[in-house]
């Protein structure tokens, strides 16, 4: 399988890539996510389903709002949030993604969990096969950063929402230690290959959700990052108002400084495992892997130093989070005008 490394983060005002290039990237992304989500065992998948409601509850959103609503899960992946919306009482849920094998697995999961009101169909989020104003709610979680043409995607999401409808997005933000680290590691991960990196993660004994996160970030064909100003501008230009960035609902590696440090240490552990194998095999890229380990260790050391300053009372926890995590992900709700 061929993987296309990402270049520098794209400007959101850049022109669209060609249709053929978009289609190729979407196909590669769908293949990758099928490999990652289909590997979840049933308990791990159920925990991922539960994350949606937990995130909304933690942010103080009344989830009874979803009852009876028509919902679109735009870029649904393995279907976990589509199923979560069914559990919250949504009347109709459609999940779309670009890979039929991925959606076949999502259909099986929905059947197993009794989510009869969920349907799935193949579609690009840049060209949705629905009439305008078809849905009350659009979920677009963890997807925009993997699309090469956000100035086309966001208005398309707005088009299918009814006036007064709600969108929820989770989008990678700028700042923090993690994303510069990922961008430095991606070219080497591509050189080493998916199988080698997956094997290192397996040998490290990491749970399925961390496997998916690391392999997603290292191998997804396209990855981008958004300042709050740029994302808010995209939403406003597409016709959204009451745009709210949640400061709570961080139920992942950004929840605490310690969880963030644990996530960074995971990268170090994986590349240390690759380093040992490369050195033992006398591989020519062993020197590059050694440099990757040094980069990972530097990020971990920095995060540890920040945590020590917080622990010693030299800086506040909020200042420590700003130094290590930065803005974190954008978790956003907005209402269509």
C-alpha positions as a Markdown table, in Angstrom:
| # | Residue | x | y | z |
|---|---|---|---|---|
| 1 | Unk | 0.0 | 0.0 | 0.0 |
| 2 | Unk | 1.3 | 3.5 | -0.8 |
| 3 | Unk | 1.0 | 6.3 | 1.6 |
| 4 | Unk | 1.3 | 10.0 | 0.8 |
| 5 | Unk | 3.1 | 12.0 | 3.4 |
| 6 | Unk | 1.6 | 15.4 | 4.3 |
| 7 | Unk | 3.4 | 18.5 | 3.3 |
| 8 | Unk | 3.3 | 21.8 | 5.3 |
| 9 | Unk | 0.0 | 22.8 | 6.8 |
| 10 | Unk | -2.2 | 24.2 | 4.1 |
| 11 | Unk | -3.6 | 27.7 | 4.1 |
| 12 | Unk | -7.4 | 27.5 | 4.4 |
| 13 | Unk | -7.8 | 30.0 | 1.6 |
| 14 | Unk | -5.7 | 27.9 | -0.8 |
| 15 | Unk | -7.5 | 26.6 | -4.0 |
| 16 | Unk | -8.9 | 23.1 | -4.1 |
| 17 | Unk | -6.7 | 20.3 | -5.1 |
| 18 | Unk | -7.6 | 18.5 | -8.3 |
| 19 | Unk | -10.6 | 16.1 | -8.2 |
| 20 | Unk | -8.4 | 13.1 | -9.0 |
| 21 | Unk | -6.0 | 14.0 | -6.1 |
| 22 | Unk | -8.9 | 14.5 | -3.7 |
| 23 | Unk | -10.4 | 11.1 | -4.7 |
| 24 | Unk | -7.0 | 9.4 | -4.3 |
| 25 | Unk | -6.5 | 10.9 | -0.8 |
| 26 | Unk | -10.0 | 10.0 | 0.2 |
| 27 | Unk | -9.6 | 6.4 | -0.9 |
| 28 | Unk | -6.3 | 6.1 | 1.0 |
| 29 | Unk | -7.9 | 7.6 | 4.1 |
| 30 | Unk | -10.8 | 5.3 | 3.9 |
| 31 | Unk | -8.6 | 2.3 | 3.6 |
| 32 | Unk | -6.5 | 3.4 | 6.6 |
| 33 | Unk | -9.6 | 4.0 | 8.8 |
| 34 | Unk | -11.1 | 0.7 | 7.9 |
| 35 | Unk | -7.9 | -1.1 | 9.0 |
| 36 | Unk | -8.0 | 0.9 | 12.3 |
| 37 | Unk | -11.6 | 0.8 | 13.3 |
| 38 | Unk | -12.4 | -2.7 | 12.2 |
| 39 | Unk | -9.7 | -3.9 | 14.7 |
| 40 | Unk | -11.7 | -2.6 | 17.7 |
| 41 | Unk | -13.1 | -5.5 | 19.8 |
| 42 | Unk | -16.6 | -5.1 | 21.0 |
| 43 | Unk | -15.8 | -3.7 | 24.5 |
| 44 | Unk | -13.4 | -1.1 | 23.0 |
| 45 | Unk | -15.9 | -0.1 | 20.4 |
| 46 | Unk | -18.7 | 0.3 | 23.0 |
| 47 | Unk | -16.4 | 2.6 | 25.1 |
| 48 | Unk | -15.8 | 4.7 | 22.0 |
| 49 | Unk | -19.5 | 5.0 | 21.5 |
| 50 | Unk | -20.0 | 6.2 | 25.0 |
| 51 | Unk | -17.4 | 8.9 | 24.6 |
| 52 | Unk | -19.8 | 11.1 | 22.5 |
| 53 | Unk | -22.4 | 11.5 | 25.2 |
| 54 | Unk | -19.8 | 11.8 | 27.9 |
| 55 | Unk | -18.1 | 14.7 | 26.0 |
| 56 | Unk | -21.4 | 16.5 | 25.6 |
| 57 | Unk | -22.4 | 15.9 | 29.2 |
| 58 | Unk | -19.0 | 17.1 | 30.4 |
| 59 | Unk | -19.4 | 20.3 | 28.4 |
| 60 | Unk | -22.8 | 21.0 | 30.0 |
| 61 | Unk | -24.8 | 20.3 | 26.9 |
| 62 | Unk | -28.3 | 18.9 | 27.5 |
| 63 | Unk | -28.3 | 15.7 | 25.4 |
| 64 | Unk | -32.1 | 15.5 | 25.5 |
| 65 | Unk | -31.9 | 18.0 | 22.7 |
| 66 | Unk | -31.1 | 15.1 | 20.3 |
| 67 | Unk | -34.4 | 13.3 | 20.8 |
| 68 | Unk | -36.3 | 12.9 | 17.5 |
| 69 | Unk | -33.7 | 14.9 | 15.6 |
| 70 | Unk | -32.5 | 14.1 | 12.0 |
| 71 | Unk | -28.7 | 13.8 | 12.2 |
| 72 | Unk | -25.8 | 13.5 | 9.8 |
| 73 | Unk | -22.5 | 12.0 | 10.9 |
| 74 | Unk | -20.3 | 13.5 | 8.2 |
| 75 | Unk | -17.2 | 11.4 | 8.1 |
| 76 | Unk | -18.5 | 8.7 | 10.4 |
| 77 | Unk | -15.6 | 6.3 | 10.3 |
| 78 | Unk | -16.5 | 3.1 | 12.1 |
| 79 | Unk | -20.0 | 4.5 | 13.0 |
| 80 | Unk | -19.4 | 5.0 | 16.8 |
| 81 | Unk | -20.9 | 8.5 | 16.9 |
| 82 | Unk | -23.8 | 7.6 | 14.6 |
| 83 | Unk | -24.7 | 4.8 | 17.1 |
| 84 | Unk | -24.2 | 7.2 | 20.0 |
| 85 | Unk | -26.8 | 9.5 | 18.5 |
| 86 | Unk | -29.2 | 6.6 | 18.2 |
| 87 | Unk | -28.7 | 5.9 | 21.9 |
| 88 | Unk | -29.5 | 9.5 | 22.7 |
| 89 | Unk | -32.9 | 9.2 | 21.0 |
| 90 | Unk | -32.2 | 10.8 | 17.6 |
| 91 | Unk | -35.0 | 9.9 | 15.2 |
| 92 | Unk | -32.9 | 9.4 | 12.0 |
| 93 | Unk | -29.2 | 9.2 | 11.6 |
| 94 | Unk | -27.2 | 8.9 | 8.4 |
| 95 | Unk | -23.5 | 8.2 | 8.6 |
| 96 | Unk | -21.4 | 8.9 | 5.5 |
| 97 | Unk | -17.8 | 8.0 | 4.7 |
| 98 | Unk | -15.7 | 7.2 | 1.7 |
| 99 | Unk | -15.0 | 3.5 | 2.2 |
| 100 | Unk | -17.6 | 0.8 | 1.7 |
| 101 | Unk | -15.7 | -1.8 | 3.8 |
| 102 | Unk | -15.5 | 0.7 | 6.6 |
| 103 | Unk | -19.3 | 1.3 | 6.4 |
| 104 | Unk | -20.0 | -2.5 | 6.2 |
| 105 | Unk | -18.3 | -2.8 | 9.6 |
| 106 | Unk | -20.2 | 0.2 | 10.9 |
| 107 | Unk | -23.5 | -1.5 | 9.8 |
| 108 | Unk | -22.6 | -4.6 | 11.7 |
| 109 | Unk | -21.8 | -2.7 | 14.8 |
| 110 | Unk | -25.1 | -0.8 | 14.6 |
| 111 | Unk | -27.0 | -4.0 | 14.2 |
| 112 | Unk | -25.2 | -5.6 | 17.1 |
| 113 | Unk | -26.0 | -2.6 | 19.3 |
| 114 | Unk | -29.7 | -2.2 | 18.2 |
| 115 | Unk | -29.3 | 1.1 | 16.5 |
| 116 | Unk | -32.0 | 0.5 | 13.9 |
| 117 | Unk | -32.5 | 4.2 | 13.0 |
| 118 | Unk | -28.9 | 4.5 | 11.7 |
| 119 | Unk | -28.1 | 4.0 | 8.0 |
| 120 | Unk | -24.8 | 4.4 | 6.3 |
| 121 | Unk | -23.8 | 5.3 | 2.7 |
| 122 | Unk | -20.7 | 6.1 | 0.8 |
| 123 | Unk | -20.1 | 9.8 | 0.2 |
| 124 | Unk | -17.4 | 12.4 | 0.3 |
| 125 | Unk | -18.1 | 15.2 | 2.8 |
| 126 | Unk | -17.2 | 17.7 | 0.1 |
| 127 | Unk | -20.2 | 16.6 | -2.1 |
| 128 | Unk | -23.1 | 15.3 | 0.1 |
| 129 | Unk | -26.0 | 13.5 | -1.7 |
| 130 | Unk | -28.7 | 15.2 | 0.3 |
| 131 | Unk | -31.1 | 18.1 | -0.3 |
| 132 | Unk | -30.5 | 21.4 | 1.4 |
| 133 | Unk | -31.8 | 21.8 | 4.9 |
| 134 | Unk | -32.2 | 18.0 | 5.4 |
| 135 | Unk | -30.8 | 17.7 | 9.0 |
| 136 | Unk | -31.1 | 19.2 | 12.4 |
| 137 | Unk | -27.6 | 18.2 | 13.5 |
| 138 | Unk | -24.3 | 17.5 | 11.8 |
| 139 | Unk | -21.4 | 15.8 | 13.5 |
| 140 | Unk | -18.1 | 16.4 | 11.9 |
| 141 | Unk | -15.7 | 15.0 | 14.4 |
| 142 | Unk | -12.0 | 14.5 | 13.6 |
| 143 | Unk | -12.5 | 15.0 | 9.9 |
| 144 | Unk | -11.9 | 18.5 | 8.7 |
| 145 | Unk | -8.2 | 18.3 | 9.4 |
| 146 | Unk | -8.0 | 15.4 | 6.9 |
| 147 | Unk | -9.7 | 17.2 | 4.0 |
| 148 | Unk | -7.7 | 19.2 | 1.6 |
| 149 | Unk | -10.5 | 21.7 | 0.7 |
| 150 | Unk | -12.1 | 23.0 | 3.9 |
| 151 | Unk | -13.5 | 26.1 | 2.1 |
| 152 | Unk | -15.6 | 23.6 | 0.1 |
| 153 | Unk | -16.5 | 21.2 | 2.9 |
| 154 | Unk | -17.7 | 23.6 | 5.6 |
| 155 | Unk | -20.3 | 25.4 | 3.3 |
| 156 | Unk | -21.4 | 21.9 | 2.2 |
| 157 | Unk | -22.1 | 20.9 | 5.8 |
| 158 | Unk | -24.0 | 24.2 | 6.3 |
| 159 | Unk | -26.0 | 23.6 | 3.2 |
| 160 | Unk | -27.6 | 20.3 | 4.4 |
| 161 | Unk | -28.4 | 21.8 | 7.9 |
| 162 | Unk | -31.7 | 23.4 | 8.5 |
| 163 | Unk | -31.8 | 27.0 | 9.7 |
| 164 | Unk | -31.3 | 26.9 | 13.4 |
| 165 | Unk | -29.6 | 23.6 | 13.1 |
| 166 | Unk | -26.5 | 22.6 | 15.1 |
| 167 | Unk | -23.0 | 21.5 | 14.0 |
| 168 | Unk | -20.5 | 19.8 | 16.3 |
| 169 | Unk | -16.8 | 19.6 | 15.2 |
| 170 | Unk | -13.6 | 18.4 | 16.6 |
| 171 | Unk | -10.7 | 19.9 | 14.8 |
| 172 | Unk | -6.9 | 19.8 | 15.3 |
| 173 | Unk | -5.6 | 23.1 | 16.6 |
| 174 | Unk | -2.2 | 24.8 | 16.4 |
| 175 | Unk | 0.1 | 25.1 | 19.4 |
| 176 | Unk | 1.3 | 22.5 | 21.9 |
| 177 | Unk | 4.1 | 19.9 | 21.7 |
| 178 | Unk | 2.3 | 17.0 | 20.0 |
| 179 | Unk | 1.6 | 18.2 | 16.5 |
| 180 | Unk | 5.1 | 19.5 | 15.7 |
| 181 | Unk | 6.3 | 16.1 | 17.0 |
| 182 | Unk | 3.9 | 14.3 | 14.8 |
| 183 | Unk | 4.9 | 16.3 | 11.7 |
| 184 | Unk | 8.6 | 15.5 | 12.3 |
| 185 | Unk | 7.8 | 11.8 | 12.8 |
| 186 | Unk | 5.5 | 11.3 | 9.8 |
| 187 | Unk | 8.1 | 11.2 | 7.1 |
| 188 | Unk | 10.2 | 8.6 | 9.0 |
| 189 | Unk | 7.1 | 6.6 | 9.8 |
| 190 | Unk | 6.2 | 6.5 | 6.1 |
| 191 | Unk | 9.8 | 5.4 | 5.3 |
| 192 | Unk | 9.6 | 2.6 | 7.8 |
| 193 | Unk | 6.2 | 1.5 | 6.7 |
| 194 | Unk | 2.8 | 0.9 | 8.2 |
| 195 | Unk | 3.5 | -2.7 | 9.2 |
| 196 | Unk | 6.7 | -1.8 | 11.1 |
| 197 | Unk | 5.0 | 0.9 | 13.1 |
| 198 | Unk | 1.9 | -1.2 | 13.8 |
| 199 | Unk | 4.2 | -4.0 | 15.0 |
| 200 | Unk | 6.1 | -1.7 | 17.3 |
| 201 | Unk | 2.8 | -0.5 | 18.8 |
| 202 | Unk | 1.6 | -4.0 | 19.2 |
| 203 | Unk | 4.9 | -5.0 | 21.0 |
| 204 | Unk | 4.4 | -2.1 | 23.3 |
| 205 | Unk | 1.1 | -3.6 | 24.4 |
| 206 | Unk | -0.9 | -0.4 | 23.7 |
| 207 | Unk | -4.7 | -0.5 | 23.8 |
| 208 | Unk | -6.7 | -0.3 | 20.6 |
| 209 | Unk | -7.7 | 3.4 | 21.0 |
| 210 | Unk | -4.0 | 4.4 | 21.3 |
| 211 | Unk | -3.1 | 2.3 | 18.3 |
| 212 | Unk | -5.7 | 4.0 | 16.2 |
| 213 | Unk | -4.6 | 7.5 | 17.4 |
| 214 | Unk | -0.9 | 7.0 | 16.7 |
| 215 | Unk | -1.4 | 5.3 | 13.3 |
| 216 | Unk | -4.0 | 7.8 | 12.2 |
| 217 | Unk | -1.7 | 10.7 | 13.0 |
| 218 | Unk | 1.3 | 9.1 | 11.4 |
| 219 | Unk | -0.2 | 7.7 | 8.3 |
| 220 | Unk | -3.3 | 9.6 | 7.3 |
| 221 | Unk | -2.6 | 11.0 | 3.8 |
| 222 | Unk | -3.5 | 14.6 | 4.7 |
| 223 | Unk | -3.3 | 16.4 | 8.1 |
| 224 | Unk | -3.8 | 20.1 | 8.8 |
| 225 | Unk | -4.1 | 22.3 | 11.9 |
| 226 | Unk | -6.3 | 25.4 | 12.5 |
| 227 | Unk | -6.0 | 28.4 | 14.6 |
| 228 | Unk | -9.2 | 29.4 | 16.4 |
| 229 | Unk | -9.3 | 32.5 | 14.2 |
| 230 | Unk | -9.2 | 30.6 | 11.0 |
| 231 | Unk | -11.8 | 28.0 | 12.1 |
| 232 | Unk | -14.2 | 30.6 | 13.5 |
| 233 | Unk | -13.8 | 32.5 | 10.2 |
| 234 | Unk | -14.7 | 29.4 | 8.1 |
| 235 | Unk | -17.8 | 28.8 | 10.2 |
| 236 | Unk | -18.9 | 32.4 | 10.2 |
| 237 | Unk | -18.4 | 32.7 | 6.4 |
| 238 | Unk | -20.5 | 29.5 | 5.9 |
| 239 | Unk | -23.5 | 31.0 | 7.8 |
| 240 | Unk | -22.9 | 29.9 | 11.4 |
| 241 | Unk | -23.5 | 32.0 | 14.5 |
| 242 | Unk | -23.2 | 31.5 | 18.3 |
| 243 | Unk | -19.9 | 29.7 | 17.6 |
| 244 | Unk | -18.7 | 28.2 | 20.9 |
| 245 | Unk | -15.4 | 26.6 | 21.6 |
| 246 | Unk | -15.7 | 24.2 | 24.5 |
| 247 | Unk | -13.1 | 24.4 | 27.2 |
| 248 | Unk | -14.4 | 21.2 | 28.8 |
| 249 | Unk | -15.1 | 17.8 | 27.3 |
| 250 | Unk | -11.4 | 16.9 | 26.9 |
| 251 | Unk | -11.8 | 13.2 | 27.5 |
| 252 | Unk | -8.6 | 12.1 | 25.8 |
| 253 | Unk | -4.9 | 12.8 | 26.0 |
| 254 | Unk | -5.6 | 16.5 | 26.6 |
| 255 | Unk | -7.6 | 16.0 | 29.7 |
| 256 | Unk | -4.7 | 16.6 | 32.1 |
| 257 | Unk | -1.0 | 17.4 | 31.9 |
| 258 | Unk | -0.3 | 13.8 | 33.0 |
| 259 | Unk | -2.5 | 12.3 | 30.2 |
| 260 | Unk | -0.7 | 14.6 | 27.7 |
| 261 | Unk | 2.7 | 13.4 | 29.0 |
| 262 | Unk | 1.6 | 9.8 | 28.8 |
| 263 | Unk | 0.6 | 10.3 | 25.2 |
| 264 | Unk | 4.0 | 11.8 | 24.4 |
| 265 | Unk | 5.8 | 9.0 | 26.2 |
| 266 | Unk | 3.9 | 6.6 | 24.0 |
| 267 | Unk | 5.5 | 8.0 | 20.9 |
| 268 | Unk | 8.9 | 7.6 | 22.6 |
| 269 | Unk | 8.1 | 4.0 | 23.6 |
| 270 | Unk | 7.1 | 3.1 | 20.0 |
| 271 | Unk | 10.2 | 4.6 | 18.4 |
| 272 | Unk | 12.5 | 3.1 | 21.0 |
| 273 | Unk | 11.0 | -0.3 | 20.0 |
| 274 | Unk | 11.7 | 0.4 | 16.4 |
| 275 | Unk | 15.2 | 1.6 | 17.2 |
| 276 | Unk | 16.0 | -1.7 | 18.9 |
| 277 | Unk | 14.8 | -3.7 | 16.0 |
| 278 | Unk | 16.5 | -1.5 | 13.4 |
| 279 | Unk | 19.9 | -1.7 | 15.3 |
| 280 | Unk | 19.7 | -5.5 | 15.7 |
| 281 | Unk | 18.9 | -5.9 | 12.0 |
| 282 | Unk | 21.6 | -3.5 | 10.9 |
| 283 | Unk | 19.1 | -1.5 | 8.8 |
| 284 | Unk | 20.4 | 1.5 | 7.0 |
| 285 | Unk | 17.8 | 3.8 | 8.4 |
| 286 | Unk | 18.7 | 2.9 | 12.0 |
| 287 | Unk | 20.5 | 6.3 | 12.4 |
| 288 | Unk | 17.3 | 8.1 | 11.4 |
| 289 | Unk | 15.3 | 6.1 | 13.9 |
| 290 | Unk | 17.9 | 7.1 | 16.6 |
| 291 | Unk | 17.3 | 10.8 | 15.8 |
| 292 | Unk | 13.5 | 10.2 | 16.0 |
| 293 | Unk | 14.0 | 8.7 | 19.5 |
| 294 | Unk | 16.0 | 11.8 | 20.5 |
| 295 | Unk | 13.2 | 14.1 | 19.2 |
| 296 | Unk | 10.6 | 12.1 | 21.1 |
| 297 | Unk | 12.7 | 12.2 | 24.3 |
| 298 | Unk | 13.1 | 15.9 | 24.0 |
| 299 | Unk | 9.3 | 16.4 | 23.8 |
| 300 | Unk | 8.8 | 14.2 | 26.8 |
| 301 | Unk | 11.6 | 16.0 | 28.8 |
| 302 | Unk | 10.0 | 19.3 | 28.0 |
| 303 | Unk | 6.6 | 18.2 | 29.2 |
| 304 | Unk | 8.1 | 16.6 | 32.3 |
| 305 | Unk | 9.8 | 19.9 | 33.1 |
| 306 | Unk | 6.6 | 21.8 | 32.7 |
| 307 | Unk | 4.8 | 19.3 | 35.0 |
| 308 | Unk | 7.6 | 19.8 | 37.6 |
| 309 | Unk | 7.1 | 23.5 | 37.6 |
| 310 | Unk | 3.4 | 23.0 | 38.2 |
| 311 | Unk | 4.1 | 20.5 | 40.9 |
| 312 | Unk | 6.5 | 22.8 | 42.7 |
| 313 | Unk | 4.1 | 25.7 | 42.6 |
| 314 | Unk | 6.4 | 27.8 | 40.3 |
| 315 | Unk | 3.6 | 28.2 | 37.7 |
| 316 | Unk | -0.2 | 27.5 | 37.7 |
| 317 | Unk | -1.7 | 24.4 | 36.1 |
| 318 | Unk | -3.3 | 26.7 | 33.5 |
| 319 | Unk | 0.1 | 28.1 | 32.6 |
| 320 | Unk | 1.5 | 24.6 | 32.4 |
| 321 | Unk | -1.3 | 23.5 | 30.1 |
| 322 | Unk | -0.6 | 26.6 | 27.9 |
| 323 | Unk | 3.1 | 25.7 | 27.7 |
| 324 | Unk | 2.7 | 22.0 | 26.9 |
| 325 | Unk | -0.8 | 21.6 | 25.3 |
| 326 | Unk | -1.5 | 25.1 | 23.9 |
| 327 | Unk | -5.1 | 25.4 | 22.6 |
| 328 | Unk | -5.6 | 21.7 | 22.3 |
| 329 | Unk | -8.2 | 20.4 | 20.0 |
| 330 | Unk | -11.0 | 22.7 | 19.0 |
| 331 | Unk | -14.3 | 21.2 | 20.2 |
| 332 | Unk | -16.9 | 23.5 | 18.7 |
| 333 | Unk | -20.7 | 23.8 | 18.5 |
| 334 | Unk | -22.3 | 26.4 | 16.2 |
| 335 | Unk | -25.8 | 27.2 | 15.0 |
| 336 | Unk | -26.8 | 27.8 | 11.4 |
| 337 | Unk | -28.3 | 31.2 | 10.9 |
